Amino acid sequence: MKKALTIAGSDSGGGAGIQADLKTFQELNVYGMSALTAVTAQNTIGVQGVFPLEAEAVAEQIHSVGVDIGADALKTGMLFNAKIIRAVAENIEQFRWETVVVDPVMIAKGGAPLLQQEAVSALKKYLLPLCLVITPNIPEAEVLTGMSIRNSDEKREAAKRIHALGARNVIIKGGHDEESQESVDLLFDGREFACFSTPRIETRNTHGTGCTFSAAITAELAKGSSVYDAVSLAKDFINAAIRDQLHIGNGHGPTNHWAFNKKKESRQTSWQE
C-alpha cells in the first residue's frame, strides 16, 4: 500500500484543502494522511475565517507520521505563514523525503488571502529547494517571479525563473488564462517543456481544482510514476472532476472527485458489452 501525506489547511466546505486531497488519494488507491496547518470557515461563497495552528502543532503532526507510518510522497497546500513553512521544511529534511509536491496556495477562489505576504520569501528560500514538483497557477507564478504573465513566452520564462529557485519540475497551470479556448498546463523539467491541454469548461464549479490536481500528481508519484505520467493522469483526473459537475452551493462549487473513476468504469462496462 502506497502512502501519501498532505500538509494543508482544512476546508469546512469539503471542496479544497485536506478534504480534497484525501478524497483524491482515496480515488487513486493511495493511503492518505494529513497534517493540518489551519482551520478555515468557508463555503462556496467565500472564506469567513482562517485560524492557523501553531508551527509546533504542525511539526508534531508531521513528525508523528514520519516516525511510524512514513510517506511515499507528500504535498503541501495552504501553509499560511513563515513559521509553518520553516517547520514543514525542517521535517522534510529530517525524514529525507524527496518526493515533495508544493502547491503554493496564496489566494482563495473568492479572493481571500491564504498566505501572508512575508511568507512568500520563506516559501522560496526554504521549501522550493526541497520540492520535486511545484504547481502554481498564473497569479501565483507572477508572485513567485515578480513578472507579469500574459502569453506563452512569458509563461515559459516564469517557469525557468521558478526552476532557478530550486524546484526540479515546474508546472504553471493554465486555468486563469481565460482568453484561450484551451486550458494548457506547462511543465518544465529544467531542460524541456511539455504542454498538457484540454478544452476549457465554462463553469463556476472549480473550487479546489488546484488542491485536487496537485493531490492527483502526489498520489501517482507515490505509486512510482514519472513526473510526466503523473501530470498527465492528474490532468485527466481534474478535467473529469470539472466536467461532471455536482452543482453544490451558491458560489464556486466543488469539483467531482469520483468522476474520473466513474468515467473509467463506464468505459470498461461499455467495452465488456
C-alpha positions as CSV (number, residue, x, y, z in Angstrom):
1,M,0.0,0.0,0.0
2,K,1.5,3.3,-1.1
3,K,1.1,6.3,1.3
4,A,0.7,10.0,0.7
5,L,0.8,12.9,3.2
6,T,-1.0,16.2,2.8
7,I,0.2,19.2,4.8
8,A,-2.5,21.8,4.3
9,G,-5.5,23.7,5.7
10,S,-8.9,22.3,6.4
11,D,-11.9,23.4,4.3
12,S,-15.2,23.2,6.2
13,G,-17.0,23.1,2.8
14,G,-15.1,20.0,1.8
15,G,-14.1,21.1,-1.7
16,A,-10.5,22.1,-1.2
17,G,-7.6,21.7,1.3
18,I,-7.0,18.4,3.1
19,Q,-10.6,17.3,2.3
20,A,-10.0,17.5,-1.4
21,D,-6.5,15.9,-1.0
22,L,-7.8,12.9,1.0
23,K,-10.7,12.3,-1.4
24,T,-8.2,12.3,-4.3
25,F,-5.8,10.0,-2.6
26,Q,-8.6,7.6,-2.0
27,E,-9.9,7.6,-5.5
28,L,-6.4,6.9,-6.8
29,N,-5.8,4.0,-4.4
30,V,-3.3,5.6,-2.1
31,Y,-3.5,5.7,1.7
32,G,-3.9,9.3,2.7
33,M,-2.6,11.0,5.9
34,S,-2.8,14.7,6.9
35,A,-1.1,17.4,8.9
36,L,-3.3,20.4,9.4
37,T,-1.8,23.9,9.2
38,A,-5.0,25.9,9.7
39,V,-8.7,25.5,10.2
40,T,-10.8,27.6,7.8
41,A,-14.5,28.5,8.0
42,Q,-15.5,28.6,4.3
43,N,-18.1,27.6,1.8
44,T,-18.7,28.1,-1.9
45,I,-19.4,31.8,-1.3
46,G,-16.1,32.6,0.3
47,V,-13.8,32.3,3.3
48,Q,-15.4,33.5,6.6
49,G,-12.4,32.8,8.8
50,V,-8.9,31.5,8.9
51,F,-7.5,30.1,12.2
52,P,-3.8,29.0,11.8
53,L,-2.3,26.4,14.1
54,E,1.0,27.0,15.9
55,A,4.0,25.9,13.9
56,E,4.9,23.4,16.7
57,A,1.5,21.7,16.3
58,V,2.1,21.3,12.6
59,A,5.6,19.9,13.1
60,E,4.3,17.4,15.7
61,Q,1.7,16.1,13.3
62,I,4.3,15.6,10.6
63,H,6.7,14.0,13.0
64,S,4.1,11.5,14.2
65,V,3.5,10.4,10.7
66,G,7.2,10.3,9.8
67,V,8.4,8.2,12.8
68,D,5.8,5.5,12.4
69,I,4.0,5.3,9.1
70,G,6.2,7.1,6.6
71,A,5.2,8.6,3.3
72,D,6.0,7.6,-0.3
73,A,5.1,11.2,-1.4
74,L,3.8,14.3,0.2
75,K,2.2,17.6,-0.9
76,T,1.9,21.0,0.7
77,G,-1.1,23.2,0.3
78,M,-2.0,26.2,2.4
79,L,0.9,26.9,4.8
80,F,-0.2,30.4,5.8
81,N,2.9,31.9,7.5
82,A,6.7,31.7,7.5
83,K,6.9,29.8,10.8
84,I,4.8,27.0,9.5
85,I,6.8,26.9,6.3
86,R,10.1,26.6,8.3
87,A,8.6,23.8,10.4
88,V,7.5,21.9,7.3
89,A,10.8,22.3,5.6
90,E,12.7,21.1,8.6
91,N,10.6,18.0,8.9
92,I,11.0,17.2,5.1
93,E,14.8,17.4,5.6
94,Q,14.8,15.4,8.8
95,F,12.9,12.5,7.2
96,R,14.8,12.9,3.9
97,W,11.6,13.0,1.9
98,E,12.4,13.7,-1.7
99,T,9.0,13.2,-3.5
100,V,7.6,16.5,-2.5
101,V,4.8,18.4,-4.4
102,V,4.3,22.1,-3.5
103,D,1.0,23.7,-4.3
104,P,1.8,27.4,-3.4
105,V,-1.7,28.3,-2.2
106,M,-1.9,32.0,-1.9
107,I,-5.4,33.2,-2.6
108,A,-8.8,31.6,-2.3
109,K,-11.3,31.5,-5.2
110,G,-13.3,34.4,-3.7
111,G,-10.1,36.5,-3.3
112,A,-9.3,35.9,0.4
113,P,-5.5,35.8,1.1
114,L,-4.3,32.3,2.3
115,L,-0.6,33.1,2.5
116,Q,0.8,36.0,4.4
117,Q,2.9,38.4,2.3
118,E,6.1,37.8,4.4
119,A,5.7,34.1,3.9
120,V,6.4,34.2,0.2
121,S,10.1,34.8,0.7
122,A,10.2,31.9,3.2
123,L,8.4,29.6,0.7
124,K,11.1,30.5,-1.9
125,K,14.0,30.2,0.5
126,Y,13.2,27.0,2.4
127,L,10.6,25.0,0.5
128,L,11.2,25.3,-3.2
129,P,14.8,23.9,-3.0
130,L,13.2,20.7,-1.4
131,C,10.4,20.1,-3.9
132,L,10.3,17.7,-6.8
133,V,7.2,19.5,-8.3
134,I,5.6,22.9,-7.8
135,T,2.2,23.7,-9.3
136,P,1.5,27.4,-9.3
137,N,-1.4,29.0,-11.3
138,I,-0.6,32.1,-13.3
139,P,-1.2,34.6,-10.4
140,E,0.9,32.6,-8.0
141,A,3.7,32.3,-10.6
142,E,3.6,36.1,-11.0
143,V,4.1,36.5,-7.3
144,L,6.9,34.0,-7.2
145,T,8.8,35.6,-10.1
146,G,7.8,39.2,-9.8
147,M,6.8,39.3,-13.5
148,S,3.5,39.5,-15.4
149,I,2.4,36.5,-17.5
150,R,0.3,37.4,-20.5
151,N,1.3,34.9,-23.1
152,S,3.0,31.5,-23.6
153,D,6.5,33.0,-23.9
154,E,6.2,34.8,-20.6
155,K,4.8,31.6,-19.1
156,R,7.9,29.8,-20.2
157,E,10.2,32.5,-18.8
158,A,8.4,32.3,-15.5
159,A,8.8,28.5,-15.4
160,K,12.6,29.0,-15.9
161,R,12.8,31.5,-13.1
162,I,10.9,29.3,-10.7
163,H,13.1,26.4,-11.6
164,A,16.1,28.5,-10.8
165,L,14.8,28.9,-7.3
166,G,15.3,25.2,-6.7
167,A,12.1,23.4,-7.8
168,R,13.1,20.5,-10.0
169,N,9.9,20.4,-12.0
170,V,7.6,23.4,-12.6
171,I,4.0,23.2,-13.7
172,I,2.3,26.5,-14.5
173,K,-1.4,25.8,-14.7
174,G,-3.5,27.5,-17.4
175,G,-6.8,27.8,-15.6
176,H,-6.5,31.5,-15.3
177,D,-5.7,32.1,-19.0
178,E,-9.3,32.7,-19.7
179,E,-8.7,34.2,-23.2
180,S,-7.7,30.8,-24.5
181,Q,-10.2,28.1,-25.6
182,E,-7.9,25.5,-24.1
183,S,-6.7,25.0,-20.6
184,V,-2.9,24.5,-21.1
185,D,-0.6,23.4,-18.3
186,L,3.1,23.9,-18.9
187,L,5.7,21.5,-17.5
188,F,9.3,22.4,-17.3
189,D,11.9,20.0,-16.0
190,G,15.0,22.2,-16.4
191,R,15.7,21.0,-19.9
192,E,12.4,20.5,-21.9
193,F,8.9,21.9,-21.9
194,A,5.7,19.8,-22.2
195,C,2.2,21.0,-22.6
196,F,-1.0,19.3,-21.3
197,S,-4.1,20.7,-22.9
198,T,-7.9,20.1,-22.5
199,P,-10.8,22.1,-23.8
200,R,-11.8,24.9,-21.4
201,I,-15.0,24.1,-19.5
202,E,-17.2,27.2,-18.7
203,T,-18.3,26.7,-15.1
204,R,-18.3,28.3,-11.7
205,N,-17.8,24.9,-10.1
206,T,-14.0,25.0,-9.8
207,H,-13.4,25.2,-6.1
208,G,-10.5,23.1,-5.1
209,T,-9.1,22.4,-8.6
210,G,-5.6,23.3,-7.6
211,C,-5.6,21.1,-4.5
212,T,-7.1,18.2,-6.4
213,F,-4.7,18.5,-9.3
214,S,-1.6,18.5,-7.1
215,A,-3.0,15.7,-4.9
216,A,-3.5,13.6,-8.0
217,I,0.1,14.2,-9.0
218,T,1.2,13.3,-5.5
219,A,-0.7,10.0,-5.5
220,E,0.7,9.0,-8.8
221,L,4.3,9.8,-7.7
222,A,3.7,7.8,-4.6
223,K,2.9,4.8,-6.8
224,G,6.2,5.3,-8.7
225,S,5.0,7.2,-11.8
226,S,7.3,9.6,-13.6
227,V,6.6,13.3,-13.2
228,Y,5.3,13.5,-16.8
229,D,3.0,10.5,-16.4
230,A,1.7,11.8,-13.0
231,V,0.9,15.2,-14.5
232,S,-0.8,13.6,-17.5
233,L,-3.1,11.5,-15.3
234,A,-3.7,14.4,-12.9
235,K,-4.8,16.5,-15.9
236,D,-7.3,13.8,-16.9
237,F,-8.5,13.5,-13.3
238,I,-9.2,17.2,-12.8
239,N,-10.8,17.5,-16.2
240,A,-13.3,14.8,-15.4
241,A,-13.8,16.4,-11.9
242,I,-14.7,19.7,-13.5
243,R,-16.7,18.3,-16.4
244,D,-19.0,16.1,-14.3
245,Q,-20.5,18.9,-12.2
246,L,-22.1,18.5,-8.7
247,H,-23.8,21.9,-8.5
248,I,-23.3,22.3,-4.8
249,G,-23.7,25.6,-3.0
250,N,-24.5,29.1,-4.3
251,G,-21.0,30.2,-5.3
252,H,-17.9,28.5,-6.6
253,G,-19.0,24.9,-6.2
254,P,-16.6,22.0,-5.6
255,T,-15.3,19.6,-8.2
256,N,-16.5,16.0,-8.5
257,H,-13.7,13.8,-7.1
258,W,-15.3,10.5,-8.1
259,A,-15.9,11.5,-11.7
260,F,-12.6,10.1,-13.0
261,N,-13.3,6.5,-11.7
262,K,-16.9,6.8,-12.7
263,K,-15.9,7.6,-16.2
264,K,-13.3,4.8,-16.2
265,E,-15.9,2.3,-15.0
266,S,-18.3,3.4,-17.7
267,R,-15.7,2.8,-20.4
268,Q,-14.9,-0.6,-19.0
269,T,-18.6,-1.6,-18.9
270,S,-19.1,-0.3,-22.5
271,W,-16.1,-2.4,-23.7
272,Q,-17.3,-5.5,-21.9
273,E,-20.8,-5.2,-23.6
